[in-house]
Amino acid sequence: MRRQHLTKIVATLGPASAAPESIRALFDAGVDVFRLNFSHGDHADKKANIDAIRSIEKETGRPIAIMMDLQGPKLRVGAFKDGPIELQAGDEFRLELEDKPGNQSRVTLPHKEIFAALKAPTDLLLDDGKIRLRVIESGTDFANTEVVNGGALSDRKGVNVPGVALPLSALTEKDLKDMNFGLDQGVDICALSFVQRPQDLGDARKLIQGRAALLTKLEKPTAINHLEQLVEMSDMVMVARGDLGVELPPEVVPVLQKRIVATCREMGKPVIVATQMLESMINAPTPTRAEASDVATAVYDGADGVMLSAETAAGQYPIDAVAIMNRIVEHTESDLRYRKLLEAEALEPEATAADAISAAARQVAVTLSAKAIVTYTTSGSTTIRAARERPEVPVIGLTPSIATARRLAAVWGVHSVHTEDARDFGEMVQFASDHALQDGFALEGDRIVITAGVPFGTPGATNILRIARVGQSVGQRL
């Protein structure tokens, strides 16, 4: 099950793809990471998804990452008594805490924390920015607004407050229940929604306690004020362009996307670009050329992964969407300019033994025409630092930890392998040679470059580089 793509593919499961046979078809089409969106469905649905994924993993022998995407403090208006209303520019419209059915002049906003932050002339965006309201007066339980941009407004539509740091935790009571469930089920990545400040990550980290990788979704403009600190505190990052695009002008999002990806690359944190990548494939069998270009741009930028949301969760062509994304990724990575761009943006190694070894491994692989760089890791840090170098050859990540193997499935260029624990360095070299051969990365007599940390089991202690020929005995290699 060796993948030809380097940039990983993330797909969201939902009603269109929940059946075990559909999940297997998505995996066969190229999915490396399955996203479970906890904004929809119940725990029984998610458990069925997880069981199906683990069954595929067992059958194929390939580690698969499962991402638990928490809903977060999503702000929504209440329901309307007589169905959707139509707001016109210049209308007065009241948002209030009182819980009763809405009408043409008012609706419930059941989030008391918001009213404390609303001051005239703050703007509010409803229904993904289709409607804009401007606050003209507010109190502890109400906000009187004027409609700037009108439109139809129906039950439970989302509310965004651009440019305002709201006094809300990134973890709601629902999130805490979902997190406990997901961690008990063994999910590999916990994605935190609507992060605004570093404290949000600190709170989540304490609750996760190392049982999953912590992924920060950057979808609030206020979070960008703490970008470097948030990336540093995260295990992974997502450029969540949906809500980010609602609260920011369209021309700002592409530049911000590149900044986030570059920051993550610099810090060696895997980064996923998400939302509306092949949006038209929700209803059409092929994407627009602009969407194909959007996916390719994320690949050219060096992102670790690209993600499908509604395309696979609720679309009419979920398998086709993955297959086409896979083709776009592979074709982009085969372009000579792709390698030239990665080389032009090559990162300086940090002054650590791990980075020195990783940078040397990349150079040695080029000089000796090695077929692969093989890393032996317990925590995954050795492999992630090797992938940060964006080497010209594949990275085979060997680990005795199944949890680490699954998390590495989300990292650029890594062929993740769960292997038995090596008793000594010689046995580890043997494992490296065997997997390079059996997984089709090298032939007998080909060179591979091996990195590891001695003593084994010490996170971040990469201090060994070894050149070996595939198929030779350990004695011959040494």
Residue pairs with C-beta under 8 A, 6 or more apart in sequence:
1 60
1 61
1 62
2 415
2 439
2 440
2 441
3 30
3 32
3 415
4 330
5 30
5 326
5 329
5 330
5 333
6 329
6 333
6 394
6 412
6 413
7 298
7 299
7 303
7 304
7 305
7 306
7 329
7 333
7 412
8 32
8 33
8 272
8 304
8 305
8 306
8 409
8 410
8 411
8 412
9 30
9 31
9 32
9 33
9 305
9 306
9 307
9 308
9 322
9 325
9 326
9 329
10 31
10 32
10 33
10 34
10 35
10 67
10 272
10 274
10 305
10 306
10 307
10 308
10 410
11 17
11 26
11 31
11 33
11 34
11 35
11 307
11 308
11 312
11 318
11 321
11 322
12 34
12 35
12 36
12 37
12 69
12 307
12 308
12 309
12 310
12 311
12 312
12 313
13 23
13 34
13 35
13 36
13 37
13 49
13 312
13 313
14 37
14 40
14 41
14 310
14 312
14 313
14 314
15 313
15 314
16 22
16 312
16 313
16 314
16 315
16 316
16 318
17 23
17 26
17 312
17 313
17 318
18 45
18 48
18 49
20 52
20 55
22 318
22 319
23 34
23 49
23 52
23 53
23 56
24 52
24 56
25 319
26 34
26 312
26 318
26 319
26 322
27 56
27 60
27 64
29 319
29 322
29 323
29 326
30 322
30 323
30 325
30 326
31 64
31 322
32 64
32 65
32 305
32 409
32 410
33 64
33 65
33 66
33 67
33 189
33 305
33 409
33 410
34 49
34 53
34 64
34 65
34 66
34 67
35 67
35 69
35 191
35 307
35 309
36 46
36 49
36 50
36 66
36 67
36 68
36 69
36 182
36 187
37 69
37 309
37 313
38 46
38 68
38 69
38 70
38 71
38 174
38 175
38 178
38 182
39 69
39 71
39 74
40 313
43 178
43 181
46 181
46 182
46 185
47 185
50 66
50 185
50 186
50 187
53 64
53 66
54 64
54 186
56 64
57 63
57 64
62 409
62 416
63 402
63 405
63 406
63 408
63 409
63 416
63 417
63 418
64 406
64 409
65 188
65 189
65 406
65 407
65 409
65 410
66 186
66 187
66 188
66 189
66 406
67 187
67 188
67 189
67 190
67 191
67 215
67 410
68 178
68 179
68 182
68 183
68 187
68 189
68 190
68 191
68 212
69 191
69 193
69 217
70 171
70 175
70 178
70 179
70 190
70 191
70 192
70 193
71 172
71 174
71 175
71 178
71 193
72 170
72 171
72 172
72 175
72 192
72 193
72 194
72 217
73 111
73 166
73 168
73 169
73 170
73 172
73 193
73 194
74 158
74 193
74 194
75 109
75 111
75 114
75 158
75 159
75 160
75 161
76 110
76 156
76 157
76 158
76 159
77 95
77 102
77 107
77 108
77 109
77 126
77 153
77 155
77 156
77 157
77 159
78 99
78 101
78 102
78 107
78 108
78 109
78 110
78 155
78 156
79 101
79 102
79 108
79 155
79 156
80 101
80 102
80 103
80 107
80 153
80 154
80 155
81 101
81 102
81 103
82 103
83 154
84 152
84 153
84 154
84 155
85 102
85 103
85 104
85 152
85 153
85 154
86 150
86 151
86 152
86 153
87 93
87 131
87 147
87 150
87 151
87 152
87 153
88 147
88 150
89 147
89 148
89 149
89 150
90 146
90 147
91 146
91 147
91 150
92 105
92 144
92 145
92 146
92 147
93 105
93 106
93 107
93 133
93 144
93 145
93 146
93 147
94 105
94 106
94 107
94 142
94 143
94 144
94 145
95 106
95 107
95 108
95 109
95 124
95 133
95 142
95 143
95 145
96 106
96 107
96 108
96 109
96 141
96 142
96 143
97 108
97 109
97 110
97 112
97 115
97 141
97 142
98 108
98 141
99 108
99 110
100 108
102 108
107 153
109 115
109 143
109 159
111 168
112 140
112 141
113 166
113 167
113 168
114 159
114 161
114 166
115 138
115 139
115 140
115 141
115 142
115 143
116 140
116 167
117 161
117 164
117 165
117 166
117 167
118 124
118 135
118 138
118 143
118 161
118 164
119 135
119 138
120 134
120 135
120 136
120 137
120 138
121 134
121 135
121 136
122 134
122 135
122 161
122 163
122 164
123 132
123 133
123 134
123 135
123 148
123 162
124 132
124 133
124 134
124 135
124 143
124 145
124 159
124 160
124 161
125 131
125 132
125 133
125 159
125 160
125 161
125 162
125 246
125 247
126 132
126 133
126 153
126 157
126 158
126 159
126 160
127 151
127 153
127 157
127 158
128 158
128 242
128 246
129 160
129 245
129 246
129 247
130 149
130 151
131 147
131 149
131 150
131 151
131 153
132 147
132 148
132 149
133 145
133 146
133 147
133 148
134 145
134 146
134 148
135 143
135 144
135 145
136 144
136 145
136 146
137 143
137 144
138 144
160 243
160 246
160 247
162 221
162 246
162 247
162 248
163 221
163 222
163 247
164 222
165 196
165 197
165 222
166 196
168 194
168 196
169 200
169 203
170 192
170 193
170 194
170 195
170 196
170 200
170 203
170 204
171 179
171 192
171 200
171 203
171 204
171 207
176 207
179 190
179 204
179 207
179 208
182 190
182 212
183 190
183 208
183 211
183 212
186 403
187 212
188 212
188 213
188 403
188 406
188 407
188 409
188 410
189 212
189 213
189 215
189 235
189 236
189 407
189 410
190 204
190 208
190 212
190 213
190 214
190 215
191 215
191 216
191 217
191 238
192 200
192 201
192 204
192 214
192 215
192 216
192 217
193 217
193 219
193 240
194 217
194 219
194 220
194 243
195 201
195 216
195 217
195 218
195 219
195 220
195 223
195 230
196 220
196 222
196 223
197 222
197 223
197 226
198 226
198 229
198 230
198 233
201 214
201 216
201 230
201 233
201 234
202 233
204 214
205 214
205 233
208 214
213 235
213 236
213 407
213 410
214 233
214 234
214 235
214 236
215 234
215 235
215 236
215 237
215 238
215 272
216 223
216 230
216 231
216 233
216 234
216 236
216 237
216 238
217 237
217 238
217 240
218 224
218 227
218 230
218 237
218 238
218 239
218 240
218 244
218 260
219 240
219 241
219 242
219 243
219 244
220 243
220 244
220 247
221 244
221 247
221 248
223 230
224 256
227 259
227 260
227 263
228 263
228 267
230 237
231 237
231 260
231 263
231 264
231 267
231 269
232 267
232 269
234 269
235 269
235 270
235 407
236 269
236 270
236 271
236 272
236 304
236 410
237 260
237 264
237 269
237 270
237 271
237 272
238 271
238 272
238 273
238 274
238 307
239 256
239 257
239 260
239 261
239 271
239 272
239 273
239 274
239 303
240 274
240 275
241 253
241 257
241 273
241 274
241 275
241 276
242 274
242 275
242 276
242 309
244 253
244 256
245 253
245 275
248 256
257 273
257 298
257 301
258 301
260 271
261 271
261 273
261 298
261 301
261 302
261 303
262 301
262 345
264 270
264 271
264 304
265 271
265 302
265 345
265 347
265 388
266 347
268 384
268 385
268 388
270 304
270 305
270 384
270 387
270 410
270 411
270 412
271 303
271 304
271 305
272 303
272 304
272 305
272 306
272 307
272 410
273 298
273 301
273 303
273 305
273 306
273 307
274 306
274 307
274 309
275 307
275 309
276 291
276 294
276 309
277 291
277 294
277 295
277 298
277 306
277 307
277 308
277 311
277 325
278 287
278 291
278 292
278 295
278 308
278 311
278 321
278 324
278 325
279 291
279 310
279 311
280 286
280 287
280 288
280 291
281 287
281 291
281 311
281 315
281 317
281 320
281 321
281 324
282 310
282 311
282 314
282 315
282 316
283 315
283 316
284 317
285 316
285 317
285 320
286 320
286 324
287 321
287 324
292 324
292 328
295 306
295 325
295 328
295 329
295 332
296 328
296 331
296 332
298 306
299 306
299 328
299 329
299 332
299 333
299 338
300 332
300 337
300 338
300 341
302 341
302 342
302 345
302 390
302 412
303 412
304 387
304 410
304 411
304 412
305 410
305 412
306 325
306 329
308 321
308 322
308 325
311 317
311 318
311 321
312 318
312 321
312 322
315 321
332 338
339 392
342 390
346 389
346 390
347 388
347 389
349 355
349 356
349 358
349 359
349 389
352 460
353 461
353 462
353 463
354 381
354 382
354 385
354 453
354 460
354 461
354 462
354 463
355 385
357 451
357 462
357 463
357 464
357 465
358 382
358 385
358 386
358 388
358 389
358 451
358 462
359 389
360 465
361 373
361 386
361 389
361 391
361 449
361 451
361 465
362 373
362 386
362 389
362 391
362 392
364 370
364 449
364 465
364 467
365 372
365 373
365 391
365 392
365 393
365 449
366 392
368 447
368 449
368 467
369 447
370 393
370 446
370 447
370 448
370 449
370 467
371 393
371 394
371 436
371 441
371 442
371 443
371 446
371 447
371 448
371 470
372 393
372 394
372 395
372 396
372 436
372 441
372 442
372 448
372 449
373 386
373 391
373 393
373 394
373 395
373 396
373 448
373 449
373 450
373 451
374 395
374 396
374 398
374 432
374 435
374 436
374 448
374 449
374 450
374 451
375 382
375 383
375 386
375 395
375 396
375 397
375 398
375 450
375 451
375 452
375 462
376 382
376 398
376 399
376 422
376 428
376 431
376 432
376 450
376 451
376 452
376 453
376 456
377 383
377 397
377 398
377 399
377 404
377 452
377 453
378 399
378 400
378 401
378 404
378 456
378 457
378 458
378 459
379 401
379 404
379 459
379 460
380 397
380 399
380 404
380 407
380 408
380 411
381 459
381 460
381 462
382 451
382 452
382 453
382 460
382 462
383 395
383 397
383 399
383 408
383 411
383 414
384 408
384 411
385 462
386 395
386 451
387 395
387 411
387 412
387 413
387 414
390 412
390 413
391 413
394 413
394 415
394 441
395 413
395 414
395 415
396 414
396 415
396 417
396 432
396 435
396 436
396 439
396 441
397 405
397 408
397 411
397 414
397 415
397 416
397 417
398 417
398 419
398 428
398 431
398 432
398 435
399 405
399 408
399 416
399 417
399 418
399 419
400 418
400 419
400 420
400 421
400 422
401 418
402 418
405 416
405 417
405 418
406 416
408 414
408 416
409 416
415 439
415 441
417 435
417 439
419 431
419 435
420 431
421 456
422 428
422 431
422 456
425 452
425 454
425 464
426 474
426 478
427 474
428 450
428 452
428 456
429 450
429 466
429 468
429 474
429 477
429 478
430 474
432 448
432 450
432 468
433 448
433 468
433 469
433 470
433 471
433 472
433 477
435 441
436 442
436 446
436 448
436 470
437 443
437 444
437 470
437 471
441 448
442 448
442 470
443 470
443 471
444 470
444 471
445 469
445 470
445 471
445 472
446 469
446 470
447 467
447 468
447 469
447 470
448 467
448 468
448 469
448 470
449 465
449 466
449 467
450 464
450 465
450 466
450 467
450 468
451 462
451 464
451 465
451 466
452 462
452 464
452 466
453 460
453 461
453 462
453 463
453 464
454 461
454 463
454 464
455 461
466 477
468 477
469 476
469 477
